[in-house]
Every structure is written in structure tokens, then in C-alpha cells.
Amino acid sequence: MKVSQDNYYVYIVTNKTRTVLYIGVTNDLPQRIIEHYLNDGKPGTFAGKYRCHFLIYYEEFKYITDAIAREKELKKWSRDKKHKLIESMNTRWVPLNAELFDKWPPRDMYHRKDT
């Protein structure tokens, strides 16, 4: 998977049992997935509380306004409609994390705010 920091991404992550979906937007998809992983089990964030760090879907956009509009749209959808969207790209809901990195989890991980 080739990602670019010149673009924006709407993404969906889930937990190990696929019972929770988190939809977000970012301009740095690999780093954002790392941050979700580092927050695993931390109750201060939704994705952390529900252990959502398995990337299962993403869309790429040139403009942040388009990405934000799409994120808002997807958040309003029913769970069934979100499932169908995920399955249109990822029929088995296989985590895509390893496609972003040479190795998952990567060795050097940090939160952007910590740098």
C-alpha cells in the first residue's frame, strides 16, 4: 500500500473481535495507526478504550475538506452499511496494518505530540 503525506485519509479501524468500529481522518495514516496502537487499552480515547487499532478500510483524498465531509458522512451510516463498505475493499476484514510497514508492529513508535 502506498500512502502519501500530501493526501488525506478517512480510515476505519476495529478491535480484535471486530465488535467496534472507529472512523477517523488523518494526513499521516501510518503514524495515526501507530498512535491508535500505542493508546491500546487507555480509557482516555475511544479507540484506546475499545482497543481499535486494526486498520480495515481507508479512502484517500486530495483535500482535507473532502476527507472531513466523507468522515462525517460515514459516521452517520448504519453499521450494516459500514460493513458493506468495508467488505467492498476488504472482504475478509484482514488487518491492513502490515501493508503500511515492513513489520507490524514497527520497532520505533511514538506519538506525534511526544516529538
Residue, then its C-alpha position, 0 to 999 in steps of 0.5 A: m500500500k502506498v500512502s502519501q503525506d500530501n493526501y488525506y485519509v478517512y480510515i476505519v479501524t476495529n478491535k480484535t473481535r471486530t465488535v467496534l468500529y472507529i472512523g477517523v481522518t488523518n494526513d499521516l495514516p501510518q503514524r495515526i495507526i501507530e498512535h491508535y496502537l500505542n493508546d491500546g487499552k487507555p480509557g482516555t480515547f475511544a479507540g484506546k478504550y475499545r482497543c481499535h487499532f486494526l486498520i480495515y478500510y481507508e479512502e484517500f483524498k486530495y483535500i482535507t475538506d473532502a476527507i472531513a465531509r466523507e468522515k462525517e458522512l460515514k459516521k452517520w451510516s448504519r453499521d450494516k452499511k459500514h460493513k458493506l463498505i468495508e467488505s467492498m475493499n476488504t472482504r475478509w476484514v484482514p488487518l491492513n496494518a502490515e501493508l503500511f510497514d515492513k513489520w507490524p508492529p514497527r520497532d520505533m513508535y511514538h506519538r506525534k505530540d511526544t516529538 
